[in-house]
Each structure stands twice: as C-alpha cells, then as structure tokens.
C-alpha cells in the first residue's frame, strides 16, 4: 500500500537526541511539538535535521543556539 505522508517544515530546536523508535520533541515558535515515533533518520547536519515518523516527514531547520544557553558560565564571566 502506497501511503502519502505529510511533509512538515519547521524552524526550531530539537529538545532531545533524535532516536528511531522514540518521539521527537521540537521547540518551535514558543511551543513544543511532539511527533509520533521516529521510523527513520534521513539527514543530520549543523543546519538541518530530516526524519520520518509514523505519520509524517519532517525537515527541521535548526535555529542557532545562543552561546549563553550552551555555556551558562561563559555568560556570567562576560558580565563580570
């Protein structure tokens, strides 16, 4: 059976590592999107992640993460 899946384009951030068999959590537009289970990971790069779930194909353009979110101690040193 040939099933047509939705293609969803988002700009956001993955909140947890992407894993086949688990749901993906994406921060997008001030909200958290929870997908159905991931069945395949198609692309992972520093700019984008592409994956397929039970219901859809996702292309997530990764938002840049501020340095202060990655290294909170850095922002404290810069303020001192």
Residue pairs with C-beta under 8 A, 6 or more apart in sequence:
5 52
5 55
5 56
5 57
6 55
6 56
6 57
7 56
7 57
7 59
8 56
8 57
8 58
8 59
9 59
9 61
10 26
10 28
10 33
10 58
10 59
10 60
10 61
11 28
11 60
11 61
11 62
11 63
12 26
12 27
12 28
12 29
12 33
12 60
12 61
12 62
12 63
13 26
13 27
13 28
13 62
13 63
13 65
14 24
14 25
14 26
14 27
14 49
14 60
14 62
15 25
15 26
15 27
15 32
16 22
16 24
16 25
18 24
18 38
18 41
18 44
18 49
18 51
19 38
20 38
20 39
20 40
20 41
21 37
21 38
22 37
22 38
23 34
23 35
23 36
23 37
23 38
24 34
24 35
24 38
24 51
24 53
24 58
25 32
25 33
25 34
25 35
26 32
26 33
26 35
26 58
26 60
27 33
35 53
35 55
35 56
35 58
36 53
36 54
36 55
36 56
37 53
37 54
38 51
38 52
38 53
39 52
39 53
39 54
40 51
40 52
41 49
41 50
41 51
42 50
42 51
42 52
42 57
43 49
43 50
43 51
44 50
46 62
47 61
47 62
48 59
48 60
48 61
48 62
49 58
49 59
49 60
49 62
50 57
50 58
50 59
50 60
51 57
51 58
52 58
67 74
67 75
68 74
68 75
